[in-house]
Amino acid sequence: MEDVLRVIVENLVENKDAIKIVREDKDDGFIKFKVTVAQDEMGKVIGKQGKVAQSIKSLMRAVGGKEQKKVEVEFVD
């Protein structure tokens, strides 16, 4: 699941070395991903009015649903 998120983010930014994804597993089947990219490329990941970020979150919820997991994605500055 983390691989899917990494591929999506890598295709949005130029500085792929600055991508950092931290996965936090909770006991109740809840997974939280914290995504960090280069400061000057955060806008590319969030998109106008947050539409790209919202699409990424929706896609990851769908991927998690296939595995009966609840997924949340947080973009960290």
Contact map, one row per residue, 1 for C-alpha under 8 A:
11111000000000000000000000000000000000000000000000000000000100110000000000000
11111100000000000000101000000000000000000000000000000000000000000000000000000
11111110000000000000000000000000000000000000000000000000000000000000000000000
11111111000000000000000000000000000000000000000000000000000000000000000000000
11111111100000000000000000000000000000000000000000000001000100000000000000000
01111111110000000000100000000000000000000000000000000000000000000000000000000
00111111111000000000000000000000000000000000000000000000000000000000000000000
00011111111100000000000000000000000000000000000000000001000000000000000000000
00001111111110000010000000000000000000000000100000000000000000000000000000000
00000111111111010010000000000000000000000000000000000000000000000000000000000
00000011111111000000000000000000000000000000000000000000000000000000000000000
00000001111111000000000000000000000000000001100000000000000000000000000000000
00000000111111110000000000000000000000001001100000000000000000000000000000000
00000000011111110000000000000000000000001000000000000000000000000000000000000
00000000000011111110000000000000000011000000000000000000000000000000000000000
00000000010011111110000000000000000000000000000000000000000000000000000000000
00000000000000111110000000000000000000000000000000000000000000000000000000000
00000000000000111111000000000000000111000000000000000000000000000000000000000
00000000110000111111100000000000001111000000000000000000000000000000000000000
00000000000000000111110000000000011110000000000000000000000000000000000000000
01000100000000000011111000000000111100000000000000000000000000000000000000000
00000000000000000001111100000000111000000000000000000000000000000000000000000
01000000000000000000111110000011110000000000000000000000000000000000000000000
00000000000000000000011111000011100000000000000000000000000000000000000000000
00000000000000000000001111101111000000000000000000000000000000000000000000000
00000000000000000000000111111110000000000000000000000000000000000000000000000
00000000000000000000000011111100000000000000000000000000000000000000000000000
00000000000000000000000001111100000000000000000000000000000000000000000000000
00000000000000000000000011111110000000000000000000000000000000000001110000000
00000000000000000000000011111111000000000000000000000000000000000000111100000
00000000000000000000001111001111100000000000000000000000000000000000111100000
00000000000000000000001110000111110000000000000000000000000000000000001111000
00000000000000000000111100000011111000000000000000000000000000000000001111000
00000000000000000001111000000001111100000000000000000000000000000000000011110
00000000000000000011110000000000111110000000000000000000000000000000000011110
00000000000000000111100000000000011111000000000000000000000000000000000000111
00000000000000100111000000000000001111101100000000000000000000000000000000001
00000000000000100110000000000000000111111100000000000000000000000000000000000
00000000000000000000000000000000000011111100000000000000000000000000000000001
00000000000000000000000000000000000001111110000000000000000000000000000000000
00000000000011000000000000000000000011111111100000000000000000000000000000000
00000000000000000000000000000000000011111111110000000000000000000000000000001
00000000000000000000000000000000000000011111111100000000000000000000000000000
00000000000110000000000000000000000000001111111000010000000000000000000000000
00000000100110000000000000000000000000001111111000011000000000000000000000000
00000000000000000000000000000000000000000111111111111100000000000000000000000
00000000000000000000000000000000000000000011111111111000000000000000000000000
00000000000000000000000000000000000000000010011111110000000000000000000000000
00000000000000000000000000000000000000000000011111100000000000000000000000000
00000000000000000000000000000000000000000000011111111100000000000000000000000
00000000000000000000000000000000000000000000011111111110000000000000000000000
00000000000000000000000000000000000000000001111101111111000000000000000000000
00000000000000000000000000000000000000000000111001111111100000000000000000000
00000000000000000000000000000000000000000000010001111111110000000000000000000
00000000000000000000000000000000000000000000000000111111111000000000000000000
00001001000000000000000000000000000000000000000000011111111100000000000010000
00000000000000000000000000000000000000000000000000001111111110000000000110000
00000000000000000000000000000000000000000000000000000111111111000000000000000
00000000000000000000000000000000000000000000000000000011111111100000000000000
10001000000000000000000000000000000000000000000000000001111111110000001110000
00000000000000000000000000000000000000000000000000000000111111111000011100000
00000000000000000000000000000000000000000000000000000000011111111100000000000
10000000000000000000000000000000000000000000000000000000001111111110000000000
10000000000000000000000000000000000000000000000000000000000111111111111000000
00000000000000000000000000000000000000000000000000000000000011111111110000000
00000000000000000000000000000000000000000000000000000000000001111111100000000
00000000000000000000000000000000000000000000000000000000000000111111100000000
00000000000000000000000000001000000000000000000000000000000000011111110000000
00000000000000000000000000001110000000000000000000000000000000011111111000000
00000000000000000000000000001110000000000000000000000000000010011001111100000
00000000000000000000000000000111100000000000000000000000000110010000111110000
00000000000000000000000000000111100000000000000000000000100110000000011111000
00000000000000000000000000000001111000000000000000000001100100000000001111100
00000000000000000000000000000001111000000000000000000000000000000000000111110
00000000000000000000000000000000011100000000000000000000000000000000000011111
00000000000000000000000000000000011100000000000000000000000000000000000001111
00000000000000000000000000000000000110100100000000000000000000000000000000111
